[in-house]
Amino acid sequence: MECLPPGATLIDDFVSVGREQELLSVIGNAPWLQDLSRRVQHYGWRYDYKARRVSKDAWLGPLPNWMAQEVGAVGGAGLFDVPPDQVIVNEYEPGQGIAPHVDCVPCFGPTIASLSLGGHVEMRFENTATGEKRETLLPSRSLLVLTGPARYEGRHNIPARKSDLVKGTRVPRKGRISLTFRRVISDLT
């Protein structure tokens, strides 16, 4: 069930099944960090989870060529004013989630986009001003875009569990990879 907050857009089938498999292969063969309770990869800029910031010395280099198609697609679709220059890849095994949060406001620009690969997951949204809560299923190969109120006025999270309710049926989660595209605030660059 899709129940998105204002400022959120979900684009189904953002990448093809074939492209999903190519991305999963490249990502699976790249080095992983164990910064969190899940495995992560940083591209463009390294985000410091402990300090909750991106510093000038966190520059890792340009985004890799293997993700140019997706960076161009999110930038070219009018989703970003300036193309993203930072991507975090997260791996979620069944049972793993992410705590409620707002992506670092002083670090990243007005658009956050997250591509889901491998498996579906339910995401929860809470408007911090009104307390209103919403939930939506993020299917594999979909792109979630957060702008405006969804970006700045609410927290989002993924409940840590091994299954989600899909059209009234409890469905086990599979491993999921997310690529989160962001633009680092120009004061840092």
C-alpha positions in Angstrom: 0.0 0.0 0.0 1.4 3.4 -1.0 0.8 6.1 1.6 3.5 8.7 1.0 3.8 12.0 2.9 3.7 15.3 1.0 6.9 15.9 -0.9 7.6 12.2 -1.4 7.4 10.4 -4.7 7.8 6.7 -5.5 8.9 5.8 -9.0 8.4 2.1 -9.7 10.7 0.2 -12.1 13.3 3.0 -12.1 15.8 0.4 -13.3 15.3 -2.7 -15.4 15.6 -6.2 -14.0 18.8 -6.6 -16.0 20.3 -3.3 -14.8 19.4 -4.3 -11.2 21.4 -7.5 -11.6 24.4 -5.6 -13.0 24.3 -3.1 -10.1 24.0 -5.9 -7.5 27.0 -7.7 -9.0 29.2 -4.6 -9.1 28.2 -3.6 -5.6 28.6 -7.1 -4.2 32.2 -7.2 -5.5 33.2 -3.8 -4.1 34.7 -3.4 -0.6 32.3 -3.0 2.3 32.7 -1.0 5.5 31.3 -2.2 8.8 30.6 1.4 10.1 27.2 0.4 11.4 25.1 -2.7 12.2 24.9 -3.1 8.5 27.5 -3.0 5.7 27.9 0.3 3.8 29.9 1.8 0.9 30.5 5.5 0.5 31.1 7.2 -2.9 31.9 10.8 -3.6 31.9 11.9 0.0 32.2 9.9 3.2 29.5 10.7 5.7 30.6 10.6 9.3 27.9 8.8 11.2 29.3 9.6 14.7 29.8 13.3 14.1 26.7 13.4 11.8 28.4 15.6 9.2 30.4 15.7 6.0 33.7 17.5 6.3 35.9 19.0 3.6 38.5 16.2 4.1 35.8 13.6 3.5 36.1 13.9 -0.3 36.7 10.4 -1.8 36.7 11.4 -5.5 34.1 11.5 -8.3 31.3 9.0 -8.4 32.4 5.9 -10.1 31.6 5.3 -13.8 29.5 2.2 -13.0 26.8 4.4 -11.4 26.8 7.1 -14.1 23.6 5.8 -15.7 21.7 6.1 -12.4 23.3 9.5 -11.4 22.4 10.8 -14.9 18.8 9.5 -14.6 18.1 11.0 -11.2 19.8 14.3 -12.3 18.3 14.3 -15.7 14.8 13.6 -14.6 14.6 17.0 -12.9 14.8 15.4 -9.5 17.9 17.3 -8.5 18.7 21.0 -9.3 22.4 19.9 -9.4 23.3 16.3 -10.0 24.1 14.2 -6.9 27.7 14.0 -5.9 27.4 11.6 -2.9 26.0 8.1 -2.8 25.8 5.7 0.2 25.1 2.1 -0.5 23.5 0.2 2.4 23.0 -3.5 2.7 20.0 -4.7 4.7 19.7 -8.3 5.6 16.2 -9.6 6.7 15.6 -8.4 10.2 17.8 -5.2 9.8 16.3 -1.8 9.7 17.3 1.9 10.2 16.3 4.1 13.1 14.0 7.2 12.6 16.1 10.0 11.1 16.2 13.1 8.9 19.1 13.1 6.5 21.6 15.6 7.7 20.1 19.0 6.9 23.4 21.1 7.0 25.2 18.4 4.9 22.9 17.6 2.0 20.7 19.5 -0.5 16.9 19.6 -0.8 16.5 16.3 -2.6 17.3 12.8 -1.3 16.7 9.8 -3.6 17.0 6.2 -2.7 17.0 3.3 -5.1 16.0 -0.1 -3.8 17.6 -3.3 -5.2 17.1 -6.9 -4.4 14.1 -7.0 -2.1 11.2 -4.9 -0.9 10.9 -3.1 2.4 8.3 -1.1 4.3 9.3 2.5 5.1 7.6 4.5 7.8 7.3 8.3 7.8 6.5 10.5 10.7 5.8 14.3 10.5 7.7 15.7 13.5 5.4 18.8 13.7 2.0 17.0 13.5 2.9 13.5 14.6 1.1 12.1 11.5 2.5 8.6 10.5 2.4 6.9 7.1 3.8 3.7 5.7 4.6 2.6 2.2 6.2 -0.5 0.6 9.3 0.2 -1.4 9.5 -2.4 -4.1 12.7 -3.6 -5.6 13.9 -1.4 -8.5 11.9 1.6 -7.2 13.2 5.1 -6.5 12.0 7.0 -3.5 12.4 10.8 -3.8 12.1 13.0 -0.7 11.8 16.8 -1.1 10.1 19.6 0.7 8.0 18.5 3.8 9.1 14.8 3.3 12.8 15.9 3.3 12.7 18.5 6.1 9.6 18.0 8.3 9.6 14.3 8.9 11.7 11.4 10.0 11.7 8.1 8.1 12.8 4.7 9.2 12.7 1.0 8.2 11.4 -1.3 11.0 13.8 -4.0 11.9 11.9 -7.2 11.1 12.0 -10.2 8.8 8.7 -9.7 7.0 6.3 -7.0 5.7 2.6 -6.9 5.1 2.1 -6.8 1.3 -1.5 -6.6 0.1 -2.8 -8.2 3.3 -0.2 -11.1 3.2 2.9 -11.3 5.4 5.8 -11.7 3.0 9.4 -12.6 4.1 12.0 -10.0 3.4 15.0 -10.7 1.1 18.3 -9.0 1.3 18.0 -5.4 0.1 20.6 -2.9 -1.2 19.8 0.8 -1.3 21.7 3.5 -3.1 21.0 6.9 -1.6 21.8 9.8 -3.9 22.4 13.2 -2.3 24.1 16.5 -3.1 26.6 17.8 -0.6 25.9 21.4 0.4 28.2 23.7 -1.6 29.8 25.3 1.5 31.6 22.0 2.0 32.9 21.6 -1.5 
